[in-house]
Amino acid sequence: MSVPGPIVVPGDRLHDFETGSRLEWIETDGRGGYASGTAVGANTRRYHGVLVVARRPPTDRVILLSRLEEAVHLPDGRSFELGANVYPDAVHPRGYRCLESFRLDPWPIWRYRLGGVELTKALFLARRPGAVVVMYRVSGGPAVLEVRPLVAGRDFHSLIFENDGVAARAEAAPGCIAYRPYPGIPPLVISHTGGEWRDTGFWYRQTVYPRETERGLDDREDLYNPGILTARLEPDRPWILACGTSPVAIGGAAGWAAEERARRRRAAERGGALGVGDPRLAELGARLAVAAEDFVVSRDGERTIIAGYPWFADWGRDAMISIPGLFLTMGRTDLAASVLRTFATHLRDGLIPNRFPDHGGDVPDDHYNAADAPLWFVEAVGALADAGGEAGEFWPAVREIVEAYRRGTRFGIRMDEDGLVRQGEPGVQLTWMDAKVDGWVVTPRDGKAVEINALWYNALRRTATLAGAVGGDPGRFTEDAERVRSAFAAFWHEEGRYLYDRIDDDGRPDASLRPNQLFAAALPHSPIDLDRARGVVAAVERELVVPLGVRTLAPSDPHYKGHYGGTREERDAAYHCGTAWPWLLGPFIRAYLRVHGGAAARARARDLLAPVLDHLGEEGLGHVSEVVAGDRPHTPGGCFAQAWSCAELLRAIPLVAGAAPNGGPP
């Protein structure tokens, strides 16, 4: 298919600051760094910045350049400020009122009407030099452009305030300005096509980040402006600057832009092919495949997957779940294998890291707190084999994981006498429903969790197949799988016609209607028969499925919370108690197609995917959010760009289009 057109936001949406400031964009460098902001030009999160660099890729990220303050002066004496910054009780300046449009084409492009002059600003992250390139162009007459870099120079989770330790001045040379705000922080280097630099040494105080205010977090900081860069703009002649940590040859900008367009075009073509025969699915596949590129980053010479922007690093569970959708659907077995190597390298006691430290270094023991992530690793290896990749190199890791679960490993993870896996340790959350606030475990799931045991059964079947492929004996794995399948009947809630969410350590079943049971019906090897799978799908469809996601708890439950927002405590209380997650649409669609099959089932699944295209023009532009509220209007929340949301929807497209067997690869 052809590459889909740009995502365009017209001026009337941008002139409403509240609306326009919620439209976020991101450009990524493949190393964990990025540039991010909003369609109106305002930074509304502490994580927004023109240049965010990863000192230990993909982590230890620093907001180096927070934003660029721009002003345009016309020959007739009129001046226009392009910025839009939030201060206590004010937005100043209000450059968004001059915006005629914003579009992703394929990167952010702003078009301003300034009297009789039109100014276009384009920004993209050039991966080869690792620099953020900003291009300005005027038509209708000349103009003078002033650019004021506002520097943060701090960890991207933190905030900074006026202090005496900041470096007072930058070093200016023809075509280049270098400024290191603090010792130990990378320098900000601005390469440009000509201009005059003037030192200022000015603090911009009390910038407010409204999204942090909404999240109940500290929301203000001060930013330092070391100087002003002034340049004359001539009609239809671009003026360019590039922001990085070392000088770049600015003359290469056109070539970098061509490389970036080609890279994204190839991704769009791969994704578009997934929806063959259906233009809407093809467009969705193309857009999601471009978004998928943002999550793939380097770590120690291999690849890994950023779980979500703007604040997550690479998480084991998220990465393993994302591998089939981000890579295997499009035949990228090499990238899948590289991510598996990254996590296999850190395998410890049969566990892979739940997450890596934000500031680099060795993975501490308490970062291995995930009972499902190693089982998702086994499933990803099996999916790699299904897709024609070389899975044999991961046999030692797969065997170690299964043996560790058999004999017992950390956090109380062990196979019980009936073959099922139990897990749990006081105060430690080990499943994906892991919210905890100051010692309060929001969704206790110790004991035998339904998805852990569905994954365990699937892992034993996958391991038996892999053992046979490498010349080993699959017998014991097959025997254990049969024991698990028999014991799994304990999860069946006959009256409700669905699966219990867990069986606690005292043998009491938890009848909370949650989506975790979906995996028993959606995984390639299912521990339940078709009749019970139909019950699971019917219960989830009836109570949990909403536009853009699947709720984490039925509204009929007294613990249900349909609003996601407020303080950290309020958000975490709702996170897995009613909030809906887009990534769960993937397993729901696979389970639905398994139990129903045929054209009518695919049509129903197509309806579930339809709202996603509209969502790509909201919140995180071109991306799928982490969560949506359980109650109408199902407002998006959490990260504005989430890897497994993107991956699971990509994975569903060929199934819905009828291009792959129900429930099988991809």
LOVEX-394850 format. One record per residue (C-alpha): y negated, x, z; residue number from 0. Coordinates in steps of 0.25 Angstrom, whole numbers, plus 5000, padded with zeros to 4 digits. Each point is the difference from the previous one (the first is absolute). Example, Ala and Ser with C-alpha at 12.3 -4.5 7.8 and 13.67 -1.06 7.14 Angstrom:
REM LOVEX-394850
ATOM_5018_5049_5031_0
ATOM_4986_5006_4998_1
REM end
This chain:
REM LOVEX-394850
ATOM_5000_5000_5000_0
ATOM_4985_5004_4999_1
ATOM_4993_5005_5012_2
ATOM_4994_4988_5008_3
ATOM_4985_4999_5000_4
ATOM_4991_5003_5011_5
ATOM_4998_4993_5013_6
ATOM_4986_4995_4999_7
ATOM_4991_4995_5012_8
ATOM_4988_4992_4994_9
ATOM_4986_5002_5006_10
ATOM_5000_4986_5007_11
ATOM_5012_5005_5009_12
ATOM_4993_5013_5003_13
ATOM_4986_4994_5004_14
ATOM_5007_4993_5012_15
ATOM_5002_5012_5009_16
ATOM_5011_4994_5008_17
ATOM_5008_4998_4988_18
ATOM_4997_5012_4993_19
ATOM_5002_5009_5012_20
ATOM_5015_4996_5001_21
ATOM_5003_5004_4987_22
ATOM_5006_5014_5002_23
ATOM_5004_5011_4990_24
ATOM_5007_5013_5001_25
ATOM_5003_5013_4992_26
ATOM_5010_5009_5004_27
ATOM_5003_5015_4998_28
ATOM_5015_5001_5001_29
ATOM_4999_5009_5013_30
ATOM_4996_4989_5010_31
ATOM_4985_5001_4997_32
ATOM_4992_4989_4994_33
ATOM_4987_4994_4997_34
ATOM_4998_4985_5005_35
ATOM_4989_4990_5002_36
ATOM_4995_4986_4996_37
ATOM_4995_4993_4987_38
ATOM_4986_4999_5006_39
ATOM_5000_5015_5004_40
ATOM_5000_4998_5015_41
ATOM_5010_5007_5009_42
ATOM_5006_4989_5009_43
ATOM_5011_5009_5006_44
ATOM_5000_5013_5008_45
ATOM_5010_5004_4989_46
ATOM_4991_4998_4988_47
ATOM_4995_5012_4994_48
ATOM_4996_5007_4986_49
ATOM_5009_5012_5004_50
ATOM_5011_4999_5009_51
ATOM_5009_5013_5000_52
ATOM_5014_5002_5006_53
ATOM_5000_5014_5007_54
ATOM_5015_5000_5001_55
ATOM_5004_4991_4989_56
ATOM_5002_4989_5001_57
ATOM_4995_4999_5014_58
ATOM_4989_5006_5009_59
ATOM_4989_4993_4992_60
ATOM_4985_5002_5001_61
ATOM_4989_4991_4996_62
ATOM_4991_5011_4994_63
ATOM_4990_4992_4992_64
ATOM_4998_4986_5005_65
ATOM_4991_4995_4989_66
ATOM_4989_5003_4990_67
ATOM_4987_4994_5002_68
ATOM_4993_4998_4986_69
ATOM_4986_4996_4996_70
ATOM_4995_4998_4986_71
ATOM_4985_5002_4996_72
ATOM_4995_4995_4987_73
ATOM_4988_5005_4992_74
ATOM_4992_4988_5003_75
ATOM_5000_5003_5015_76
ATOM_5011_4990_5004_77
ATOM_5011_5005_5009_78
ATOM_5014_4994_5003_79
ATOM_5009_5004_5011_80
ATOM_5015_4998_4996_81
ATOM_5006_5001_5014_82
ATOM_5005_4989_5009_83
ATOM_5002_5004_5014_84
ATOM_5003_4992_5013_85
ATOM_4991_5003_5012_86
ATOM_4998_4992_5013_87
ATOM_4995_4987_4996_88
ATOM_4997_5004_4985_89
ATOM_5005_5004_4987_90
ATOM_4991_5011_4994_91
ATOM_4998_5003_4989_92
ATOM_5005_4988_4991_93
ATOM_5003_5007_4988_94
ATOM_5012_4990_4997_95
ATOM_4989_4989_4996_96
ATOM_4998_5009_4988_97
ATOM_5014_5000_4996_98
ATOM_5004_4993_4987_99
ATOM_5015_5003_5002_100
ATOM_5011_5008_5006_101
ATOM_5013_5003_4993_102
ATOM_5012_5009_5001_103
ATOM_5002_5005_4986_104
ATOM_5009_5007_5004_105
ATOM_4991_5006_5011_106
ATOM_4987_4994_5007_107
ATOM_4988_4998_4991_108
ATOM_4987_4994_5005_109
ATOM_4990_4994_4990_110
ATOM_4986_4999_5006_111
ATOM_4988_4993_4994_112
ATOM_4987_5007_5004_113
ATOM_4988_4994_4993_114
ATOM_5001_5003_4986_115
ATOM_5011_5011_5002_116
ATOM_5015_4998_5002_117
ATOM_5007_5011_5008_118
ATOM_5015_5001_5000_119
ATOM_5007_5008_5011_120
ATOM_5015_5004_4998_121
ATOM_5009_5007_5011_122
ATOM_5014_5005_4998_123
ATOM_5009_5011_5008_124
ATOM_5004_5011_4990_125
ATOM_5013_5004_5005_126
ATOM_5001_5014_4993_127
ATOM_4988_5006_5006_128
ATOM_5001_4991_5013_129
ATOM_4985_4995_4998_130
ATOM_4993_4987_5001_131
ATOM_4992_4998_4987_132
ATOM_4988_4991_5000_133
ATOM_4993_4998_4986_134
ATOM_4987_4993_4999_135
ATOM_4994_4995_4986_136
ATOM_4987_4992_4997_137
ATOM_4996_4992_4988_138
ATOM_4987_4994_4997_139
ATOM_4992_5012_5004_140
ATOM_5000_5012_5009_141
ATOM_5000_5001_5015_142
ATOM_5000_5010_5011_143
ATOM_5012_4999_5009_144
ATOM_5000_5004_5015_145
ATOM_5014_5002_5007_146
ATOM_5001_5002_5015_147
ATOM_5014_5005_5005_148
ATOM_5003_4994_5014_149
ATOM_5010_5009_5006_150
ATOM_5010_4996_5012_151
ATOM_5009_5012_5001_152
ATOM_5010_4994_5009_153
ATOM_5014_4995_5002_154
ATOM_5002_4987_4992_155
ATOM_5004_4992_5012_156
ATOM_4988_5005_5008_157
ATOM_4985_4998_5000_158
ATOM_4989_5010_5002_159
ATOM_4986_4999_5006_160
ATOM_4987_5008_4999_161
ATOM_5003_5014_5006_162
ATOM_4994_5014_5000_163
ATOM_5012_5007_4994_164
ATOM_4999_4995_4986_165
ATOM_4996_5011_4990_166
ATOM_4985_4998_4996_167
ATOM_5000_5004_4986_168
ATOM_5008_5000_4987_169
ATOM_5001_5012_4991_170
ATOM_4994_4997_4986_171
ATOM_5003_5007_4987_172
ATOM_4998_4995_4986_173
ATOM_5009_4989_4997_174
ATOM_5007_5001_5014_175
ATOM_4997_4996_5014_176
ATOM_5009_5005_5012_177
ATOM_4999_4994_5014_178
ATOM_5010_5002_5012_179
ATOM_4996_4991_5011_180
ATOM_5009_5006_5011_181
ATOM_5009_5012_5002_182
ATOM_5014_4996_4996_183
ATOM_4996_4989_4991_184
ATOM_5001_5002_4985_185
ATOM_4987_5002_4993_186
ATOM_4994_4989_4991_187
ATOM_4997_5006_4986_188
ATOM_4992_4992_4991_189
ATOM_5001_5005_4985_190
ATOM_4990_4993_4991_191
ATOM_4994_5001_4986_192
ATOM_4986_5004_5004_193
ATOM_4990_4996_5011_194
ATOM_4991_5005_5011_195
ATOM_5004_5000_5014_196
ATOM_4991_4999_5012_197
ATOM_5004_5002_5015_198
ATOM_4998_4988_5009_199
ATOM_5008_5001_5013_200
ATOM_5000_4985_5003_201
ATOM_5009_4991_5009_202
ATOM_5003_4986_4995_203
ATOM_5002_4993_5013_204
ATOM_5009_4988_5004_205
ATOM_5007_4997_4988_206
ATOM_5009_4988_5003_207
ATOM_5014_4997_4994_208
ATOM_5002_4985_5001_209
ATOM_5015_5001_4997_210
ATOM_5001_5009_5013_211
ATOM_4992_4989_5007_212
ATOM_5010_4990_4996_213
ATOM_5012_5008_5005_214
ATOM_4994_5002_5014_215
ATOM_4998_5015_4998_216
ATOM_4988_5009_5001_217
ATOM_4991_4997_4988_218
ATOM_4988_5009_4999_219
ATOM_4997_5015_4997_220
ATOM_4989_5009_4995_221
ATOM_5000_5008_4987_222
ATOM_4993_5013_4996_223
ATOM_4992_5001_4987_224
ATOM_4998_5015_4997_225
ATOM_4992_4998_4988_226
ATOM_4996_4993_4987_227
ATOM_5005_5003_4986_228
ATOM_4990_4995_4989_229
ATOM_5003_4999_4986_230
ATOM_4993_4994_4987_231
ATOM_5009_4990_4993_232
ATOM_4998_4998_4985_233
ATOM_5005_4988_4992_234
ATOM_5015_5001_4996_235
ATOM_5001_5014_5006_236
ATOM_5010_5000_5012_237
ATOM_4996_5008_5012_238
ATOM_5012_5004_5008_239
ATOM_5003_5005_5014_240
ATOM_5014_5004_5006_241
ATOM_5003_5000_5015_242
ATOM_5011_5009_5005_243
ATOM_5003_5012_5009_244
ATOM_4997_5010_4990_245
ATOM_4992_5002_4987_246
ATOM_5005_4993_4987_247
ATOM_4996_5002_4986_248
ATOM_4992_4987_4998_249
ATOM_5002_5002_4985_250
ATOM_5014_4996_5002_251
ATOM_4997_4986_5004_252
ATOM_5003_4993_4987_253
ATOM_5013_5006_4999_254
ATOM_5004_4996_5015_255
ATOM_4996_4986_4996_256
ATOM_5009_5000_4988_257
ATOM_5011_5005_5009_258
ATOM_4998_4990_5010_259
ATOM_5000_4988_4990_260
ATOM_5012_5006_4993_261
ATOM_5008_5001_5014_262
ATOM_4996_4985_5004_263
ATOM_5003_4995_4986_264
ATOM_5014_5006_5001_265
ATOM_5002_4993_5013_266
ATOM_4995_4987_4995_267
ATOM_5010_5001_4988_268
ATOM_5012_5003_5009_269
ATOM_4996_4988_5009_270
ATOM_4997_4990_4989_271
ATOM_5014_5003_4994_272
ATOM_5006_4993_5012_273
ATOM_4995_4987_4997_274
ATOM_5005_5000_4985_275
ATOM_4998_4986_4994_276
ATOM_4991_4995_5010_277
ATOM_4985_5004_4998_278
ATOM_4996_4996_5015_279
ATOM_5011_5008_5006_280
ATOM_4998_5012_4990_281
ATOM_4985_5000_5005_282
ATOM_5004_4999_5014_283
ATOM_5010_5012_4998_284
ATOM_4990_5008_4993_285
ATOM_4989_4998_5011_286
ATOM_5010_5003_5011_287
ATOM_5006_5012_4993_288
ATOM_4986_5006_5000_289
ATOM_4998_4997_5014_290
ATOM_5013_5006_5003_291
ATOM_4995_5014_4996_292
ATOM_4990_5000_5012_293
ATOM_5012_5001_5010_294
ATOM_5007_5012_4994_295
ATOM_4995_5013_5007_296
ATOM_5005_5014_5002_297
ATOM_5006_5005_5013_298
ATOM_5006_5014_5001_299
ATOM_5003_5002_4985_300
ATOM_5007_4986_4999_301
ATOM_4994_4986_4999_302
ATOM_4999_4989_5011_303
ATOM_4993_4986_5000_304
ATOM_4988_4997_5008_305
ATOM_5003_4987_5007_306
ATOM_4986_4994_4998_307
ATOM_4985_5002_4998_308
ATOM_4991_5003_5007_309
ATOM_5007_5004_5013_310
ATOM_5015_5002_4999_311
ATOM_5007_5013_4997_312
ATOM_5014_5001_4994_313
ATOM_5010_4992_5009_314
ATOM_5015_5001_4998_315
ATOM_5003_4985_5000_316
ATOM_4989_4996_4990_317
ATOM_5004_5012_4991_318
ATOM_5015_4996_4999_319
ATOM_4997_4986_4998_320
ATOM_4990_5003_4989_321
ATOM_5008_5010_4992_322
ATOM_5007_4990_4991_323
ATOM_4988_4992_4996_324
ATOM_4990_5012_4999_325
ATOM_5010_5009_4992_326
ATOM_5014_4994_4996_327
ATOM_4995_4988_4994_328
ATOM_4993_5009_4990_329
ATOM_5011_5010_4998_330
ATOM_4993_5011_5008_331
ATOM_5012_5005_5007_332
ATOM_4994_5014_5002_333
ATOM_4989_4995_5009_334
ATOM_5010_4992_5008_335
ATOM_5008_5012_5002_336
ATOM_4988_5008_5004_337
ATOM_4996_4990_5011_338
ATOM_5014_5000_5005_339
ATOM_5000_5015_5001_340
ATOM_4987_5000_5008_341
ATOM_5007_4991_5011_342
ATOM_5014_5006_4999_343
ATOM_4993_5013_5004_344
ATOM_4995_4994_5013_345
ATOM_5014_4993_5003_346
ATOM_5002_5002_5015_347
ATOM_5012_4994_5008_348
ATOM_5003_4990_4989_349
ATOM_4985_4995_5000_350
ATOM_4989_5002_4990_351
ATOM_4985_5000_5005_352
ATOM_4994_4987_5002_353
ATOM_4987_5007_4997_354
ATOM_4994_5013_4998_355
ATOM_4989_5005_5009_356
ATOM_4986_4997_4996_357
ATOM_4996_5015_5002_358
ATOM_5012_5007_4994_359
ATOM_5009_5009_5007_360
ATOM_5015_4997_5005_361
ATOM_5005_4986_5001_362
ATOM_5001_4997_5015_363
ATOM_5012_4993_5005_364
ATOM_4993_4987_5004_365
ATOM_4996_4999_4985_366
ATOM_5015_4997_4996_367
ATOM_4999_4986_5007_368
ATOM_5006_4992_4988_369
ATOM_5014_4994_5001_370
ATOM_4999_4994_4986_371
ATOM_4993_5012_4992_372
ATOM_5013_5008_4999_373
ATOM_5008_4988_4995_374
ATOM_4989_4998_4990_375
ATOM_5002_5014_4996_376
ATOM_5014_4998_4997_377
ATOM_4996_4987_4992_378
ATOM_4990_5009_4992_379
ATOM_5011_5010_4996_380
ATOM_5009_4989_4996_381
ATOM_4989_4994_4991_382
ATOM_4997_5014_4994_383
ATOM_5015_5000_4996_384
ATOM_4999_4986_4994_385
ATOM_4988_5005_4992_386
ATOM_5008_5012_4994_387
ATOM_4994_5010_5009_388
ATOM_5007_5012_5006_389
ATOM_5003_4995_5014_390
ATOM_5011_5010_5004_391
ATOM_4990_5010_5006_392
ATOM_4997_4990_5011_393
ATOM_5015_4998_5004_394
ATOM_4999_5009_5012_395
ATOM_4988_4992_5005_396
ATOM_5006_4987_4998_397
ATOM_5013_5004_5007_398
ATOM_4992_5006_5012_399
ATOM_4992_4987_5002_400
ATOM_5013_4991_5000_401
ATOM_5007_5010_5009_402
ATOM_4988_5000_5010_403
ATOM_5000_4985_5000_404
ATOM_5015_4999_5003_405
ATOM_5000_5010_5012_406
ATOM_4986_4996_5005_407
ATOM_4986_5007_4999_408
ATOM_4987_4999_5006_409
ATOM_4992_4988_5004_410
ATOM_5014_4993_5004_411
ATOM_5004_4999_4985_412
ATOM_5015_4999_4999_413
ATOM_5011_4992_4994_414
ATOM_5006_4990_5010_415
ATOM_5015_4997_5002_416
ATOM_4999_4988_4990_417
ATOM_4994_5010_4990_418
ATOM_4986_4994_5001_419
ATOM_4988_5009_5003_420
ATOM_4992_4998_5012_421
ATOM_4987_5008_5003_422
ATOM_4990_5000_5010_423
ATOM_4992_5008_5011_424
ATOM_4990_4995_5010_425
ATOM_4986_4999_4994_426
ATOM_5004_5006_4986_427
ATOM_5000_4991_4988_428
ATOM_5010_5004_4990_429
ATOM_5000_4989_4989_430
ATOM_4989_4997_4990_431
ATOM_4994_4990_5009_432
ATOM_4995_5011_5009_433
ATOM_4987_4995_5006_434
ATOM_4997_5005_5014_435
ATOM_4987_4999_5008_436
ATOM_4998_5009_5012_437
ATOM_5015_4999_5004_438
ATOM_5001_4985_4996_439
ATOM_5011_4999_4990_440
ATOM_4996_4988_4991_441
ATOM_5013_4997_4993_442
ATOM_5012_5005_5009_443
ATOM_5011_5003_4990_444
ATOM_5010_5009_5008_445
ATOM_5014_4996_5000_446
ATOM_5007_4997_4986_447
ATOM_4989_4996_4990_448
ATOM_5004_4992_4988_449
ATOM_4994_5009_4989_450
ATOM_5005_5013_5007_451
ATOM_5014_4995_4999_452
ATOM_4998_4995_4986_453
ATOM_4995_5014_4996_454
ATOM_5012_5006_5008_455
ATOM_5010_4992_4992_456
ATOM_4993_5003_4987_457
ATOM_4999_5015_5004_458
ATOM_5015_5001_5003_459
ATOM_5003_4994_4986_460
ATOM_4990_5009_4993_461
ATOM_5006_5012_5008_462
ATOM_5014_4996_4995_463
ATOM_4996_5000_4986_464
ATOM_4992_5013_5001_465
ATOM_5012_5006_5007_466
ATOM_5009_4997_4988_467
ATOM_4990_5005_4990_468
ATOM_5000_5014_5007_469
ATOM_5015_5001_5002_470
ATOM_5000_4995_5015_471
ATOM_5009_4990_5007_472
ATOM_4993_4986_5000_473
ATOM_5011_4994_5008_474
ATOM_4993_5000_5014_475
ATOM_4987_4996_4995_476
ATOM_5006_4988_4994_477
ATOM_5008_4996_5012_478
ATOM_4988_5001_5009_479
ATOM_4992_4991_4990_480
ATOM_5011_4990_5001_481
ATOM_4999_5000_5015_482
ATOM_4985_4998_4999_483
ATOM_5001_4989_4990_484
ATOM_5010_4992_5010_485
ATOM_4991_5003_5012_486
ATOM_4987_4996_4992_487
ATOM_5005_4985_5002_488
ATOM_4994_5001_5014_489
ATOM_4986_4999_4993_490
ATOM_5003_4986_4994_491
ATOM_4992_4989_5006_492
ATOM_5008_4988_4996_493
ATOM_4991_4989_5005_494
ATOM_4988_5007_4993_495
ATOM_5007_5004_4988_496
ATOM_4994_5014_5000_497
ATOM_5002_5014_5007_498
ATOM_4996_5003_5014_499
ATOM_4989_5011_5001_500
ATOM_5008_5008_5010_501
ATOM_5010_5000_5011_502
ATOM_4995_5006_5012_503
ATOM_5007_5010_5009_504
ATOM_5006_4988_5009_505
ATOM_5006_4994_4987_506
ATOM_4989_4989_4999_507
ATOM_4996_4996_4986_508
ATOM_4985_4999_4996_509
ATOM_4998_4988_4992_510
ATOM_4986_5004_4996_511
ATOM_4999_4996_4985_512
ATOM_4995_5013_4994_513
ATOM_5001_5007_4986_514
ATOM_5009_5012_5005_515
ATOM_5012_4991_4996_516
ATOM_4996_5001_4985_517
ATOM_5006_5014_4999_518
ATOM_5014_4995_5003_519
ATOM_4999_4991_4987_520
ATOM_4991_5010_4992_521
ATOM_5007_5014_5002_522
ATOM_5010_5004_4989_523
ATOM_5011_4999_5010_524
ATOM_4999_4987_5008_525
ATOM_5008_4997_5013_526
ATOM_4999_4985_4998_527
ATOM_5006_4991_4990_528
ATOM_4992_4992_4989_529
ATOM_5000_4987_5009_530
ATOM_4993_5007_5011_531
ATOM_4991_5008_4991_532
ATOM_4995_4986_4995_533
ATOM_4997_4996_5014_534
ATOM_4992_5012_5003_535
ATOM_4992_4999_4987_536
ATOM_4998_4985_5003_537
ATOM_4995_5002_5014_538
ATOM_4991_5012_4996_539
ATOM_4994_4992_4988_540
ATOM_4998_4987_5008_541
ATOM_4993_5007_5012_542
ATOM_4995_5014_4996_543
ATOM_4996_5001_4986_544
ATOM_4985_4999_4997_545
ATOM_4991_5005_4988_546
ATOM_5000_5015_5000_547
ATOM_5011_5002_5011_548
ATOM_5010_4996_5009_549
ATOM_4997_4997_5015_550
ATOM_5006_5008_5011_551
ATOM_5002_4988_5009_552
ATOM_5002_4985_4997_553
ATOM_4987_4991_5004_554
ATOM_5009_4991_5008_555
ATOM_5002_5012_5010_556
ATOM_4992_4999_5012_557
ATOM_4997_5015_4999_558
ATOM_4994_4998_4985_559
ATOM_4986_5006_4997_560
ATOM_4995_4995_4987_561
ATOM_4987_5008_5000_562
ATOM_5000_5015_4998_563
ATOM_4987_5007_5005_564
ATOM_4992_5004_5012_565
ATOM_5002_5011_5010_566
ATOM_5012_5009_4999_567
ATOM_5007_4992_5011_568
ATOM_4998_4987_4992_569
ATOM_5004_5006_4987_570
ATOM_5012_5007_5006_571
ATOM_5004_4987_5006_572
ATOM_5000_4993_4987_573
ATOM_5005_5011_4991_574
ATOM_5015_4996_5001_575
ATOM_4998_4986_5006_576
ATOM_4996_4992_4988_577
ATOM_4992_5010_4991_578
ATOM_5005_5000_4986_579
ATOM_5004_5012_4993_580
ATOM_5000_5001_4985_581
ATOM_5011_5011_4999_582
ATOM_5010_4989_5006_583
ATOM_4998_4993_4987_584
ATOM_5009_5010_4993_585
ATOM_5013_4998_5009_586
ATOM_4997_4985_5000_587
ATOM_5000_5000_4985_588
ATOM_5013_5008_4999_589
ATOM_5007_4991_5010_590
ATOM_4995_4987_4993_591
ATOM_5005_5005_4986_592
ATOM_5013_5004_5006_593
ATOM_5003_4986_5006_594
ATOM_4993_4992_4989_595
ATOM_5000_5008_4987_596
ATOM_4996_4995_4986_597
ATOM_4987_4997_4993_598
ATOM_4996_4989_5011_599
ATOM_5001_5011_5011_600
ATOM_4992_5010_4992_601
ATOM_4989_4990_4997_602
ATOM_4999_4997_5015_603
ATOM_4999_5015_5003_604
ATOM_4990_5001_4989_605
ATOM_4991_4990_5007_606
ATOM_5001_5009_5013_607
ATOM_4995_5012_4992_608
ATOM_4989_4992_4993_609
ATOM_4989_5001_5012_610
ATOM_5002_5015_5000_611
ATOM_4992_5002_4987_612
ATOM_4988_4993_5006_613
ATOM_5001_5008_5013_614
ATOM_4999_5013_4992_615
ATOM_4985_4996_4998_616
ATOM_4998_4997_5014_617
ATOM_4999_5009_5013_618
ATOM_5006_5013_4995_619
ATOM_4997_5000_4985_620
ATOM_5013_5003_4992_621
ATOM_5008_5000_5012_622
ATOM_5009_4991_5009_623
ATOM_4996_4999_5015_624
ATOM_5009_5003_5012_625
ATOM_5000_4986_5006_626
ATOM_4994_4986_4998_627
ATOM_4998_4990_5011_628
ATOM_5011_4990_5003_629
ATOM_4990_4988_5000_630
ATOM_4992_4996_4988_631
ATOM_4992_5005_4993_632
ATOM_5009_5012_5002_633
ATOM_4989_5010_5001_634
ATOM_5004_5015_4997_635
ATOM_5000_5010_5011_636
ATOM_5005_5014_5004_637
ATOM_5000_5011_4990_638
ATOM_4993_4995_4987_639
ATOM_5011_5008_4992_640
ATOM_5014_5001_5005_641
ATOM_5012_5007_4993_642
ATOM_5011_4991_5003_643
ATOM_4992_4988_4996_644
ATOM_4998_5006_4987_645
ATOM_5014_5005_4999_646
ATOM_5008_4988_5003_647
ATOM_4992_4991_4991_648
ATOM_5002_5010_4989_649
ATOM_5015_5000_5003_650
ATOM_5000_4985_4999_651
ATOM_4994_4999_4986_652
ATOM_5012_5004_4991_653
ATOM_5009_4991_5008_654
ATOM_4990_4988_4998_655
ATOM_4999_5004_4985_656
ATOM_5015_5000_4999_657
ATOM_5000_5014_4996_658
ATOM_5010_5004_5012_659
ATOM_5012_4994_5007_660
ATOM_4997_4991_5012_661
ATOM_4999_5009_5012_662
ATOM_5004_5013_4993_663
ATOM_4992_5011_4995_664
ATOM_4989_5002_4998_665
REM end
